[in-house]
Amino acid sequence: MPKPRFLSALATCLLALLLSPAATASCPDQSNADLAAIKGLGSQPALPADREVITDGVVTGAFLGRDRLDGFYVQQTTDDGPVGLFVYMPGATGSDTELIAPGAHVQLHARTGEFRGQVQLQRVERVELCASDRLPAPKAVEWPLAEERLARLEGVLLTFPQALTVTGNYELARYGSLRLAAERLFRPTNVADSHQDRSVLILDDGSYRAFPEPIPYLDADGTRRVGSQVEGLTGILTHAFDAYRLHPTTEPHFAEANPRPGALSPPGERLRVATFNVENYFITLGQRGAADADELERQRGKLAAAVEGLRADILALVEVENDPEALADLVEQLSERTGIRYRAVGGSADRGSDAIKLALIYRPDRVEAVSELHADNDRVHHRPPLAAFFRSVNGGPAFGVATAHFKAKTGCPSQGDIDRGQGCWNERRVGQAEAMNDFLARLAADAGHERLLLTGDLNAYGAEDPILTLTGAGLVDLMARELPPERRYTYVFRGEAGYLDHAMASPELAAAVVAVQPWPINADEPALLGYDRPENAAPHFRPDPFRSSDHDPIAVDLEWR
């Protein structure tokens, strides 16, 4: 005789309950609140703070101890999906640590609470083991996630089958964290009509301590470059310090999708002009550059390695201390350390009164300077642009190289030239670009030709008004002409890349340009490798070109055909 249908369904349900971790677990007491009720998921509000509760769940991640999160995460399975919650337990003992392990089904006698806007359990009075080996499979998700879903998944064990890209590494030494995204992010104004999902997930390190030792996520070379990818990332999602974060429960696996570059090939019969922001080369210690003699020595070693690998015949320098002795010292240091003799273009041009200045240096064995320095002393500039004319020692036409350092996007005013989407001081930079157009026109008129190259840190991204002002007057944006959008960057700010440093040519000179090479030795590297690195980064310092500055240099090769 066949069984009634409802009896068959009942038997199936009973069997499922008997086989489920919750049902097979033997907790000492009856739980009086589930995690969803404690958190207030759905239409119900969270339980009030300081409410005594008895609840249970499976430990998905243990981060006990002052050097970590001082707590652990528990998770329950519901009809609406997994629910996770953080348990703050700074007083955990050694025996507690043994008990609170991933996969342990535990019952908690604790009180409800809140920290940094997140519901948690705290003031834990008792932890009881209900069962072992109950670790749930992580929930597979794709990044990015909608805000509503992110909020629902806070505290839940997740895994990302897709490869996520490191788009920022600035806080790696300070907080042990990396910025991840579905793809490398660029500034919206770097190229025209840029469209990217800008959702960022912070890969944290299971701790909120500052200056962790050892620094996590470094590779065998002691770096973790922007553009690296992490595959199969698994951990617990949380929201803290105004960002969604993942604390990994298994060691992240990185793929070197953006390896370090080698030195540039020698230019041979071509001439190479490069621009390089040297990030405050000061011999006056304790000012904007090196704080002490040790930092200055580290800075000199890295800059020399970078210049040696750049192999430039003419080098436009940005951010040199506005003191003749500083430039003389830098030229001497580069010549001694690289074996390549450089000479600064001389003259009585006004360098301005700003703390930093521009400079043009060259290799007299490869080129000759056929003019002294020219300066544009328009009052819109606080660091006067400089220019000089050169010719190959093997003959050929003379050409001019101008260099500029426009107003930075920092130190914003409360009114007037405020940020309207291109950073503050954009009106000032547009005025500087207009003055630069006039300066270049005067240089061309005086020289009797229009073979001119403009290089330097213009503090404007490729699709912003100052650059459009220059290209609108006829200059050719060489980075845009020669490179695909994903290679147009020399700087990374808050996890977004772009090119603030530029190489722009008059049409006559642009015809002689045979290569444009940004050399990605700095922007992709973590700041911890710089000359002014924090103490926890000391073991990773090397006198190599990587993070010799915060900007990448750009090399332009010329060949007269």
N, C-alpha and C positions, 0 to 999 in steps of 0.2 A: 504494500500500500504506500503510495507516494507521501512524503512529508508535506504538511501545509507550507505554503510559500513563506509565510511570516516566521515560521519556526526555523526554516533554512537560513533566512536573513539574520535572525537572532543568533543562531549558532556561529555564523560568519563574524558578526560583530564581537561576540564573546571571545572567539579565537583571536581576533585582532587585538583586543584589549589585553588578553593574556600574554601575547607576544610583544606588546609595546614596552619600551623601557620604563615608562611611568608606572605601568601596571605591575611589572615584575619587580620594581624597586620596593624596598621595605623601609619606609621612613618611620621614625619613632612616633611622630605626632601627626595629627591631621593638619594639613596646610589650610590657612584661612584666607589667603589672598594669592591670586596668580599674578604673573609679571605684567600682563596687559592691564589689569585693574590698577596695579601700583603705578604704572606709567601713564594711565589715562588714555589708552588708545581707543579709537572709535569715538562714540558720542559722550562717553563718561569722562569727567575730569580726573586728573591724577589724585591719588590719595593725599590727604593733608600731610605736611611735614611732621615728623616726630611721632608718627603713628606706629604702634607696635604691631608687627606682622610675623606670621609664620608662613614661609613660602619655600618652594624647592625649585631646582633646575639643574641642568647639566653644565658643568664648568667647561667653557669653550676656550678660555684664555686666562692664564695665571700671570699676573704682573705684580707680584708681592714685593715689598721692600721699598725703602725710601728712595733708592736709586731708580726705581721703576715707577709704577703708578700707585703703589700702596693699595692694591686691590686686585680684583679678578672679575671676570664676566660669567654670568650664567644665562642659560637659554632654555626656553620651553617651546614645544611644538603646539600650535593651535590650528584650528580650521582655517584661520585667515593667514597662516604662514608662521614662521618662527618669530619669537619675541625675545629680545635680549636686554640685559640690564647690568650695569656696573655695581659692584659691591665694594665699598670703601672699607678697608680693614687694615689700618696702619699698625695695629697691635698684634698682628698675626705672629704666632709662635712657630718654633721649628716643627712641632707636631702638626700645627695648622697647615704649614707649607706642604708637608707630606700628604695631608688629606686633600688639600685643594689642588688637584691636578687635572689637566684637561681630560675629559671623559668621565670624571667623577660626578655622579648624581648626588647632590647634597641638599640637605634641608637647613634653612637659615632661620634663626630667631634674631630679628634685627628691627631697626626703625627706619622709616622712610626719611628721605632728605633730598637736598638739591645742592648742586655745586656748578657754578658757571652756567646756570640755566638748564642744567640737565638733571633729571630725576635719577636718584640712586638709592641704594640701601646703605646704611651706615650703623655705627654703634652696635656691631654684631655681638650678641651675647653668647651664641652657641652655633656651632656648625656640626651637623650630623651626617655621616655617610649613609646614603640609601642604597647605592649600587655603584659598580665600577664599569669601566669600558662601555660608556654610553655616548661617546662623542658623536654628535650628528655630522652628517656630510655637510660641508659648507655650501651655502646657497650660491649658485652660479648666476652672475649678473654681468651686464655689459655697461661700460662707462661711455657716455655720461648717463646719469639717472636724473629723473625729474625730482624736484624739491620735495614733493609730497611723498614720493617713494623713499627718498633718502631719509626723511624724518621717520618713516615707518621702520626702516632697517637699522636705525641706530642701535648699537649693542649687539648686532647679529653677526655671526661668523659667515663671511662672504669669500667667494673666489672669483677672479676675473680671468676667464679663459683667453681673452684677447691680450695682445701685447700693449702695454701702456708705455708712454714715452716720458722720459725725464725732460721737463720743460723749464725747470728752475732748480738751482742747487745752492743758492746764496746762504741759506740757513743750515747747511749741512754740519758745519763745525759748531755753530752756536747751539742748535737745538736737535741735531741729529735727524733732520727731516729733508725731504725732497718734494718738489712739486711735480705731479704727474698729470698727464692729459691724454686724450685719445690720439693726439698728434702734437708735434711741436707747435707751440703757439708763437705768433708774430704780432707785433703792434698793428692795430687796425689801420693806421695811417702809413704803414711801411710801403705798401703797394696799393694802387687804386682798386676799388671794388673787392676788398678783402672780406671774406666771410668764413669765420671759424666758430665752432662751439667752444667757448672759453671756460667751460667747467673744469675746475682743478680739484684733484684729490691729493691731499698731503699724505705721503708715505712717512709715517712717524716711526719711532723706534721703541715703542713700549715704555716711554718715559717722557716727562716734561722737564727734566733737569737741563741746566745750561752747561755747555761745553763738555759734552760726554767724552769719556776716555774708555776705550778707544772710540774714534769716530766711526760710525757705522757706514756700511754700503760702499766703502772704497774698494777699488780693484787692486790688482797686483802692482800697479804703478802709483798707488796712493791717490787716485783721482776718481771722480765719478762725473763724467762729462754730460752736459746737456745734449740731448739727442740719443743717449743710451735708452735701451728699452728693458722693461722688466716683464717677465712672462709668468703666467700662472700665479699671480699674486694672490695670497690667501691671508686673511686676518679679520680683525673685528673693526667694524665701522663705528666711529663716534664723531661728535661735533664738539670742538673746543677751540678757543682762541679764534673765533669767527671763521672757522673753516671745517669742512668735513675731512676727517683723518682716518687712516687705516693703520692699526697696530698689528703688524704681521705676527702670525702664530707659527709660520714656517719660514725658513730663511729665504728671502727673495732671490730669484735667479735673474741676473742681468745678462743681456746680450749687447755686445759692443757694436751698436749700429752706427756709431759716430766715432771711430777711432782717432787717436791723435795723428796729426799730419806730420810728415817729415819736413826737412828744410826745403825751401824753394829751389828749383833747378837754377843754376847760374844763367844769367841773361846772355852770355856769349857776346856776339857782335851787336846785340840790341843794347839799348840804354834802359835802365830801370829806375823809375821814380817811385818813391813810396812815401806814404804818410803814416805817422805813428804817434799816438797820444801816449806819452811815457808816464802818465799818472803821477804828476807832481814830483819831478826830479828837483829836490832841494838839497843844497849842501849846508844851508842854515838849519840845523837840527831842531826838531820839536815844533816846526811850523806846519806846513801843509803836507810835507812829505815824510821822510824817515824821522822817527822819534829819537833815534840814537845812532851811534856809529855802527852797531851791529846790523840794524835795519838798513842803513845806507849801503853797507857792504853787500847785503843780500840783494838790494835793489840793483846795484851796479852789476852784480854777477848775472842776474836774470836779463837785464836790458842788453848786456853784451851778447848773451847767448841768442837773444831775439834778433838783434841787428846782424849778427854773423849769419844766421839762417835766412834772413831777409834778402841779403846780397844786393842791397840798393846802391846805385851810383849817386843818386840825389835823394836826400832824406829830409822830409818836412817834419819837424818835431813840434809837438803840442804839449803844453803844460811843463815848461821848464821854468825854474825860478827866475824871476825878473832881476837878475844880477849877472853882470858879465862874467864873474868868476864861476858861476854855476854852469853856464854853457861851455866855458873853456874846460872846466873839470870834466863834464860829460864827454866832450870830444876827445880829451886825453884818455879817459877811461876806456872808451870804445876802441880807440886806436891801439892801446896797450893790450887789451884783453882779446881782441879779435885778430890782431895782426893786420888789419885793414886801416890804412891811414885815411882819416877824415879831416876836413877843413871846414870851418864855418865861413859863410859868406859875410864879408865885412861891410862897413859903411856906417854912416852916422844917422841912419833911419831911426825915428822915434819909436821906441818899443812900448810906449804908454806907461801908466802908473799902476796897472793891475799887478797882483802878486805873482802872476804867471805870464809867460810870454811865448811867442812863436819863434822858431829858428829854422834856417835852411843850412844844411851841411852837405858836403859832396866829397867824392873821391877824386883828388887831382890827377891820379893816374888814369882815370877813365874819362873825366869831363873837365872842362875849364869854365869858370865863371866869367862871363863877358860883361858883367855889370856889377855894381854894388847893390846893396839892398834898396828896394823901394818900399815905402810904407804908405798906407792909406790912413790919414789922420782925420777922417770925417768923425765928427763928434758922436755919431751913433755907435761907433766902435769903442769898447772899453779895453780891448786888446787889439791894437792896430794890425790889420792884415799886412803881410810882407810878401815881396816878390823879388825875383832875380832872374837873369837870363843866362843860359848855359849853351855849350856846344860840345859835341864829342871831340876828344883829342885827335880822333882820326878824320876830322872834318865833318861836313854836313851842315845843315841849316841850324841857326840859333833858335832857341825856343824859350818861352818864359814859364816859370813855375811860381804860382801864387799859393799862399797858404793862409788859412783863416781859422779862427776859433770863435764861433758865434756865442751869444748869450745862452747860458744853460737854462734848463727848465725848472730849476730849483729856486728857493728864496722867493716864493710867490707873494705878490702884493695882495692886500685884502680887497682892492678895487682897481679899476683901470685895466691894465694888461694882464688879466687873469686867465686861467685855463678855460678855454672854450672848445676843447677837444683835441688841441695840439700842444698842450702844455702851456704853462704861463710864459710870459715874455714873447709870445709868438709875433705880436706886432713889432716888437723891437727887432726880432730876427728878420722879419720881412724888410724892415728899414735897412738892416745890415746887408741883406741880399741886394737891395736896390743900390746901395752905396758900392757894393762889390762890382755890380755891373758897370757902374761909372768908372771905377778904378781900373777894371780890365780894359775898358775902352780907351782910357788914357794910356795905359801901357802899350796897347796895340798901336795907337797913333804915334807914340814916341819911338817905338821900335820899327815901325814901317811894315809890320806883318801881324798876322793874327794867330800865330802858333803859341797858344796859351793853354796851360793846364792849371786848374784850380783843385787843390787838395786840402784836407784838414777836417777838423771836427766841427761840423756846422750845427750840431745839437738839434737837428731837424730830420725826421724820417722821410723816406723817399717820395711819399705822396703829399707832403705837407707844403704849406704856402711858401716858405722861404725857398724850397727847392724848385717849386713851380715858377717862382719869380726868376730864378736863375736860368732854368731851361726855357722859359718864355722869352728870354732875351737872346736865345740862340745857343746856349751851352748844351753839350751832349752829356747826359747822365750815363757814364760808362758802366756803372754797376747794373743799371737797368738795361742797357743795350747788350751787354755781354753775358749776363748771368740769369738763370731761372730764378723765380721768386724765392725758392727755398734756400738759395745760397746768398741772398742779399741781406746779410747781417754782419755787424761788427760789434754788437753790444747786446747784452741781455739785462732787462730791467723788470723785476717782479715777475719773472717767468715768461716774459715776452721778448722775442728777439727782433732786431731791426738794424738798419744802418744809419747811424748818426755821423759816421765818417764817410767822406765822399771823395770821388775822383771824377771831375767834370772837365770837359775839354771843349775848346772852340772847334767848329767843324773842320778847320784846316788841320789842327793837331789831331783830332779824332781819327782822321784818315791814316795816321801813322801808328795808331794804337793796335798792337797785335795780341796783347794779353792783358787781362785785368784779374788780379788774384788777391782776394781777401785771404789772409793767412789765419785760420781759426785756431790760434794758440792761446787765446785769453778768455774771450767771452764765454766759451763753453766750459771752461775750467772752474772749479769751485774756488771761491775767494780765499779759502784756507791755505792755498798754495802760494799766495802773494808774499811780498817781502815783509808786510806788516801782519803776518799771520798770528792767530791766537796761540797761546801756549800749548793747548792740546793738539795743535797741528804741527808742532816742532818736528816730530819724527818724519814727517812727510815732505819737508822742504828739500828742494834740489836746486842747484844753480843752473837750471835749464830755462828754455824760453817760455815754458807754460805758466800762465798767469804772471807774466812779467809786467802786465798792466791790466786794466779792466776793459780796454778796447783792443780789438784786433787791428793790426796794420793792413794796409792795402798797397799792393805793388802794381804798377802800370808799366808794361814794356812797350818801348817805342822802336820802330824800325822805319827808316826813310826809304821808300820804294819809288 
